[in-house]
Amino acid sequence: MAKPRGAPYEYTEAEDKSIRLGLFLIVSGVVALFVLGFCWLSPALRELQGQTARCTVLSVQQPGELFECTFSCGAACRGTALYPCLQVYVSHSASAARALLHHDEHQLLANPKCSFIPPCARENQKNSEIVAHWQEYWKEEVGSQPFTCYFNQHLRPEDVLLRRTHDEMVLLHCFLWPLVTFLVGVLIVVLTICAKSLAIKAEAIKKRKCL
């Protein structure tokens, strides 16, 4: 039966799947942008607000306080152990005030009183040996040699970081991959619609030639 003039052309099953895939990628790109922006972008921007400084060790000490850490010894085996607190105080070029050095932002948030949280071992003695090794490192190997650190005067003026958890690459990934997903989805939808439009025009031209 001939299709009436002016009747709408229906998409084939393959074309319908292509459009659905494109729309799914578009929605996924938008959702990923919001999720990554909330989970990664916000802390990354907060951390990147800090400035680079040159730090020099003032003192390295163990105040004698012990803290708990959690170790894993298998799929269903977990426990707690103790580690001694190590405090490394430094002076830095961004401010004349003394500051407590931390390995990174994760350790700063986990234990703001200590400079270093060791990988948690089951034996307390092992944890003490690791902390003692780091104490020796900062006293003997680093000593008075200046090193790069990161300082944020507005958020934590009394703390400095040895390493940044996030850098400019985090910002790139937060925008790049959701944007690529979104653009691929748009491209699939546009190409499918354009291909259908060209097929309809080609069919119309073919019918005119047959008349």
C-alpha positions in Angstrom: 0.0 0.0 0.0 1.4 3.4 -1.0 2.2 5.9 1.7 -0.1 8.9 1.5 1.5 12.2 0.4 2.7 14.2 3.4 2.6 11.2 5.7 5.5 11.4 8.3 8.4 9.1 7.7 9.1 6.7 10.6 12.5 5.9 11.8 13.8 2.3 11.4 14.7 0.3 14.5 18.4 0.9 13.9 17.9 4.7 13.6 15.7 4.7 16.7 18.4 2.9 18.7 21.0 5.4 17.4 18.9 8.4 18.6 18.3 6.7 21.9 22.0 6.1 22.3 22.8 9.7 21.5 20.2 11.0 24.0 21.6 8.7 26.6 25.2 10.0 26.0 23.9 13.6 26.2 22.2 13.0 29.5 25.2 11.0 30.8 27.5 13.9 29.9 25.4 16.4 31.8 25.0 14.2 34.9 28.7 13.3 34.9 29.6 17.0 34.8 27.5 17.7 37.8 28.8 14.7 39.7 32.4 15.2 39.0 32.1 18.9 39.6 30.6 18.2 43.1 33.0 15.4 44.0 36.3 16.5 42.5 36.1 20.0 41.1 35.1 21.7 44.4 37.9 20.3 46.5 40.4 20.8 43.7 39.5 24.4 43.3 39.7 24.9 47.1 43.2 23.3 47.2 44.5 25.1 44.1 43.7 28.4 45.8 46.7 27.8 48.0 50.0 29.2 46.9 53.4 27.5 46.5 56.0 28.4 49.1 59.5 27.4 50.3 59.5 25.6 53.6 62.4 25.1 56.1 62.2 22.6 59.0 62.2 24.2 62.4 61.7 21.2 64.7 60.8 17.5 64.5 59.2 15.9 67.5 57.0 13.1 68.9 54.8 14.6 71.6 54.0 11.2 73.0 50.4 11.0 71.9 49.1 7.8 70.2 46.4 7.6 67.6 44.4 4.7 66.2 44.5 3.5 62.6 42.7 0.7 60.9 44.5 -2.2 59.2 43.2 -5.0 56.9 44.4 -8.5 57.0 42.0 -10.1 54.5 38.6 -9.9 53.0 36.8 -10.3 56.4 39.6 -9.3 58.7 40.0 -5.8 60.0 41.4 -4.3 63.2 42.9 -1.3 64.9 46.4 -0.5 65.8 48.2 2.5 67.3 50.9 4.8 65.9 52.8 7.6 67.5 52.2 11.2 66.4 55.0 12.9 64.5 55.0 16.7 64.3 57.2 18.6 61.8 57.1 22.3 62.3 58.3 24.5 59.4 58.7 28.2 58.5 57.7 29.2 55.0 58.2 32.1 52.6 54.5 32.9 52.5 54.3 33.9 56.2 56.6 34.4 59.1 54.4 32.3 61.4 55.3 28.7 62.3 53.2 26.0 60.6 52.6 22.3 61.0 53.6 20.3 57.9 51.2 17.6 56.6 51.8 15.0 53.9 48.7 15.9 51.9 45.1 17.2 52.4 43.8 13.7 53.1 46.1 13.2 56.0 45.5 16.7 57.2 41.7 16.0 57.4 42.2 12.6 58.9 44.5 13.8 61.7 45.2 17.6 61.9 47.5 17.1 64.9 50.2 15.0 63.2 52.4 15.5 60.1 52.4 11.9 58.9 50.0 8.9 59.1 51.9 5.7 58.4 50.4 2.8 56.4 48.6 1.0 59.2 50.4 -2.3 60.3 49.0 -4.8 62.6 51.8 -4.5 65.1 52.2 -1.2 67.0 55.9 -1.6 67.0 56.0 -1.7 63.2 54.0 1.6 63.1 56.4 3.1 65.6 59.4 2.1 63.4 57.9 3.7 60.3 57.2 7.0 62.2 60.8 6.9 63.6 62.2 6.5 60.1 60.3 9.6 58.9 61.5 11.5 62.0 65.1 10.6 61.1 64.5 11.6 57.5 63.2 15.1 58.4 65.9 15.6 61.0 69.0 14.3 59.2 68.3 14.2 55.4 66.2 17.2 55.0 67.4 19.3 58.0 67.6 22.9 57.1 67.3 22.4 53.3 64.4 24.4 51.9 61.7 22.4 50.0 58.5 23.2 48.1 55.3 23.2 50.1 51.7 24.5 49.7 50.1 27.1 51.9 46.5 28.4 52.0 46.3 31.4 54.2 42.5 31.7 54.1 41.5 28.1 54.9 44.3 26.8 57.2 46.9 29.4 58.0 48.6 27.2 60.6 49.1 24.2 58.3 51.1 23.6 55.1 51.0 20.6 52.7 54.0 18.7 51.3 52.0 17.5 48.3 48.8 18.5 46.6 46.1 15.9 46.3 44.7 17.6 43.2 46.3 19.5 40.4 45.3 21.2 37.2 44.8 17.8 35.5 41.8 17.2 37.8 40.1 20.3 36.3 40.9 19.1 32.8 39.3 15.7 33.4 36.3 17.1 35.2 35.4 19.1 32.1 36.9 17.0 29.2 35.3 13.6 29.6 31.7 14.8 30.3 32.1 17.3 27.4 33.3 14.6 25.1 30.4 12.3 26.1 27.9 15.1 25.5 29.4 16.0 22.1 29.5 12.4 20.9 25.8 12.1 21.9 24.9 15.3 20.0 26.9 14.1 17.0 25.1 10.7 16.9 21.7 12.3 17.0 22.5 14.9 14.4 24.1 12.4 12.0 21.1 10.0 12.4 18.6 12.8 11.7 20.7 14.1 8.7 21.1 10.6 7.3 17.3 10.1 7.5 16.6 13.4 5.9 19.0 12.6 3.0 17.4 9.2 2.6 13.9 10.8 2.4 15.2 13.4 -0.2 16.9 10.7 -2.2 13.7 8.6 -2.2 11.6 11.7 -3.3 14.0 12.4 -6.2 13.9 8.8 -7.3 10.1 8.8 -7.4 10.1 12.0 -9.5 12.4 10.3 -12.0 10.1 7.3 -12.2 7.0 9.5 -13.0 
